Amino acid sequence: MEPEQTESRPQHSPKRASVLFQLTAFSSVLFIMTVLAMVAAVFGDQSAPAAKQFNRHVGKIIATEVGATLLLGFAAMTQDRRQTLAEREKTPPVE
């Protein structure tokens, strides 16, 4: 029997999510909560002052949340790509 061959690969600890990825996740959660609030508002009292204000501004709220999620998501991906390329330049190629 042949002995097991193990390749020596550098063990990388997983990177912690950057602040931009965390903000993207937070804005996504806010978007989901707003959509759920929209669904709940359908079943609530439409004449309530809070419901009237919510219905009046929900379009702006959703648009802001979608825009923030997209902006933060693209910024986070750009930052991650730059960090990855910088790490590749620092480490020598393994032969």
N, C-alpha and C positions, 0 to 999 in steps of 0.2 A: 504494500500500500504506500502510496505517495503521501508525504506530509502535506498538510494544508498550507497553501500559499496565501499569505495575507499581504495585501498591498498597503504600503504606508502612505496614508493620505492625511493631510493635516486636518485635525478636527476643529471645525469652526463652531463656536457657540452661536446660537441664533441671535440675530440682531433684535434689539428692542424697537418696537414701532416708533417712528418719528412723531413729533408733535403734529405735523401736518396730517399724517394718517389717522391719528387720534381725533383731530378736529373733523376730518372727513367722516369718520364713524359717528361722531357726535351729531353732525348736521344731518346725517342719514337717519339717525334715531329720531331727531326732531321732525323730519319729514314724515316718517312713519306715524308718529304720534299725532301729527296734524291731520293726516288722512284718516286715522281712526276717530279723531274728534269730529271730522266732517261727517263720517258715517253715523256717529252718535248724535250729531246735531239734527239729523233727519228724523230721528225718533223722539227728539225733545220738543219742548214748547217753543214754537217759532215766534211767539210774541214776546218772549223774554228779552230784556235789554241786552244781555250778554250774547244771546243767539243772534240778535240783529247785528250787533257789532262784529261778531265772528263772521257771519255771512257776508257782510259788507267788505271785509278786509281779507277774506280767505284766499282770494286770487293772488293778491300781493304777497301774502305770507308764503304760499306754495311756490310762487315764482322766485322769491328771495331764497328759500331753502334749496330749491333745485339749482339755482345759480351758485350758491355758496358750496354745495356739494360738488358740482362740476369743477369750479375754480380750485377748491381745496384738493380735490382728487388729482387733477392734472398737475398742480404744484407739487403734491406729494410724490407722484410718479417721476416728475422731472428731477426732484431732489434725490430720490432713490437711484435713478439712473446715473446721475453725476457722481454719487458716492461709489457706486459699483465700478464705474470707469476709473475713478481715482484709486480705488483699491487694486484694480488690475494693474495699473501702472506701477504701484508700489511693490507688488510681489513679483519676483522673477518667475519665469515659466518653469514648470516642473518637467524634467526629461525622464 
